[in-house]
């Protein structure tokens, strides 16, 4: 019985660890003005990042490079006289995750009735949210917003940080330009 309990705890710990690492994907969504004619947009530019945006200079450069790469691949052109401006925002929140496993059940065993307990695991992690806004410059109007939310790595290398930003931007901009019924 002791070896079964030990085996069970090892399986539970492994399952929780796998869940925590595999659940660290990012969530992406968009919002846009369905009446807006996105086909008129050909050129883009960047709106200066303020200190309230929550983005440091190094990550702003990484984000700008990723956005430029994605939009130029879609046929848009970077211009000082842009059709739409891009504004960036980033927030970080500490989240708490509670995972429960096992449970308590009764059954007839070797020496009568018995039960088995479960475990609860509480972890804290940082979750980041990146917002990319597209603003029609002529109308000074927000026309499209892409949002990405996901768990942040604790201490990523420069390469990992760049890869994470490239991945997030690519997933956000996969939704642009929006098509009717796409949310």
C-alpha positions as CSV (number, residue, x, y, z in Angstrom):
1,X,0.0,0.0,0.0
2,X,2.9,2.3,0.8
3,X,4.5,1.8,-2.6
4,X,1.1,2.5,-4.3
5,X,0.8,5.8,-2.5
6,X,4.3,6.8,-3.4
7,X,3.7,5.8,-7.1
8,X,0.4,7.8,-7.0
9,X,2.1,10.9,-5.7
10,X,4.9,10.7,-8.3
11,X,2.2,10.4,-11.1
12,X,0.3,13.3,-9.6
13,X,3.4,15.6,-9.3
14,X,4.4,14.7,-12.9
15,X,0.9,15.4,-14.2
16,X,0.7,18.8,-12.5
17,X,4.2,19.7,-13.7
18,X,3.2,18.8,-17.3
19,X,0.0,20.8,-17.1
20,X,1.7,23.9,-15.8
21,X,4.3,23.8,-18.6
22,X,1.9,22.9,-21.3
23,X,-0.8,25.4,-20.2
24,X,1.7,28.3,-20.6
25,X,0.5,29.0,-24.1
26,X,-0.7,32.4,-25.2
27,X,-4.2,33.6,-25.8
28,X,-4.8,35.9,-28.7
29,X,-7.9,37.9,-29.7
30,X,-8.9,41.0,-31.6
31,X,-11.5,43.7,-31.7
32,X,-12.2,46.0,-34.6
33,X,-14.7,48.3,-36.3
34,X,-16.7,46.1,-38.6
35,X,-17.8,49.1,-40.7
36,X,-14.2,50.2,-41.4
37,X,-12.7,49.6,-44.9
38,X,-9.4,48.0,-44.1
39,X,-8.5,47.7,-47.8
40,X,-7.6,51.4,-47.9
41,X,-4.7,50.9,-45.5
42,X,-1.4,50.6,-47.4
43,X,1.2,52.3,-45.2
44,X,2.0,52.2,-41.4
45,X,4.0,54.1,-38.9
46,X,4.7,53.9,-35.2
47,X,3.2,56.2,-32.6
48,X,5.8,57.2,-30.0
49,X,5.8,55.0,-26.9
50,X,5.2,56.8,-23.7
51,X,6.4,55.7,-20.2
52,X,2.8,54.6,-19.4
53,X,3.0,52.0,-22.2
54,X,5.0,49.6,-19.9
55,X,7.6,48.8,-22.6
56,X,11.3,49.5,-22.2
57,X,13.5,50.6,-25.1
58,X,15.0,47.2,-25.9
59,X,11.6,45.4,-26.0
60,X,10.1,48.3,-27.9
61,X,12.8,47.8,-30.6
62,X,12.1,44.0,-30.6
63,X,8.4,44.6,-31.0
64,X,8.9,47.2,-33.7
65,X,11.1,44.8,-35.7
66,X,8.6,42.0,-35.3
67,X,5.7,44.2,-36.4
68,X,7.6,45.6,-39.3
69,X,8.6,42.2,-40.5
70,X,5.0,40.8,-40.3
71,X,3.3,43.8,-41.9
72,X,5.8,44.2,-44.8
73,X,5.4,40.4,-45.4
74,X,1.7,41.2,-45.8
75,X,2.4,44.0,-48.3
76,X,2.2,47.0,-46.1
77,X,4.9,49.7,-46.3
78,X,6.5,51.6,-43.4
79,X,6.1,55.4,-44.1
80,X,6.4,58.7,-42.3
81,X,3.1,59.7,-44.0
82,X,1.3,56.5,-42.8
83,X,-2.4,55.5,-43.3
84,X,-2.4,53.9,-39.9
85,X,-0.3,54.4,-36.8
86,X,0.6,51.6,-34.4
87,X,0.4,52.1,-30.6
88,X,1.8,49.5,-28.2
89,X,1.0,48.8,-24.6
90,X,2.1,46.1,-22.1
91,X,1.0,45.1,-18.6
92,X,2.2,42.5,-16.2
93,X,0.1,41.0,-13.4
94,X,1.0,38.4,-10.8
95,X,-1.5,35.5,-11.0
96,X,-2.2,32.6,-8.7
97,X,-2.8,29.1,-10.0
98,X,-4.5,26.5,-7.8
99,X,-4.2,22.8,-9.0
100,X,-6.0,20.0,-7.1
101,X,-5.4,16.4,-7.7
102,X,-6.7,13.1,-6.4
103,X,-9.5,13.3,-3.9
104,X,-10.9,11.3,-1.1
105,X,-12.9,8.2,-1.7
106,X,-14.1,5.3,0.3
107,X,-13.8,1.6,-0.6
108,X,-13.4,-1.8,0.8
109,X,-9.8,-2.7,1.2
110,X,-7.5,-5.3,2.8
111,X,-8.3,-4.2,6.3
112,X,-11.8,-2.8,5.9
113,X,-12.8,0.6,4.7
114,X,-10.1,3.1,3.6
115,X,-9.5,6.3,1.7
116,X,-6.9,8.2,-0.2
117,X,-6.2,11.9,0.1
118,X,-5.5,14.4,-2.6
119,X,-3.1,17.3,-3.0
120,X,-3.5,21.0,-3.8
121,X,-0.7,23.0,-5.4
122,X,-0.6,26.7,-5.4
123,X,1.8,28.6,-7.6
124,X,2.3,32.2,-8.5
125,X,3.5,33.4,-11.9
126,X,3.6,36.6,-13.9
127,X,1.2,37.0,-16.8
128,X,1.9,39.6,-19.5
129,X,-0.6,41.3,-21.9
130,X,0.5,42.9,-25.1
131,X,-1.9,45.2,-26.9
132,X,-1.3,46.4,-30.4
133,X,-3.6,49.2,-31.6
134,X,-4.0,50.3,-35.2
135,X,-5.2,53.9,-35.5
136,X,-6.5,55.5,-38.7
137,X,-4.3,58.6,-38.8
138,X,-6.6,60.7,-41.0
139,X,-9.6,60.0,-38.8
140,X,-7.6,59.8,-35.5
141,X,-9.7,56.7,-34.8
142,X,-8.9,53.2,-33.3
143,X,-9.9,50.7,-36.0
144,X,-8.3,47.5,-34.9
145,X,-6.9,46.0,-31.6
146,X,-4.9,42.8,-31.2
147,X,-4.3,41.4,-27.7
148,X,-2.1,38.6,-26.5
149,X,-1.9,37.3,-23.0
150,X,0.3,34.6,-21.6
151,X,2.6,33.5,-18.8
152,X,6.0,35.1,-18.8
153,X,9.3,33.3,-18.5
154,X,11.0,33.9,-15.2
155,X,14.4,34.9,-16.6
156,X,14.5,34.5,-20.4
157,X,17.7,35.0,-22.3
158,X,17.9,37.7,-25.0
159,X,17.3,35.0,-27.6
160,X,14.2,33.6,-25.8
161,X,12.8,37.1,-25.2
162,X,13.2,37.9,-29.0
163,X,11.6,34.6,-29.9
164,X,8.7,35.1,-27.5
165,X,8.0,38.6,-28.9
166,X,8.3,37.4,-32.5
167,X,5.8,34.5,-31.7
168,X,3.3,36.8,-29.9
169,X,3.4,39.4,-32.7
170,X,3.0,36.8,-35.4
171,X,0.0,35.3,-33.7
172,X,-1.6,38.7,-33.1
173,X,-1.1,39.9,-36.7
174,X,-2.3,36.6,-38.2
175,X,-5.8,38.2,-37.5
176,X,-5.0,41.4,-39.5
177,X,-6.7,42.5,-41.6
178,X,-9.9,41.1,-40.2
179,X,-12.4,39.4,-42.3
180,X,-16.1,39.5,-41.6
181,X,-17.1,37.0,-38.9
182,X,-13.5,36.6,-37.7
183,X,-13.2,37.3,-33.9
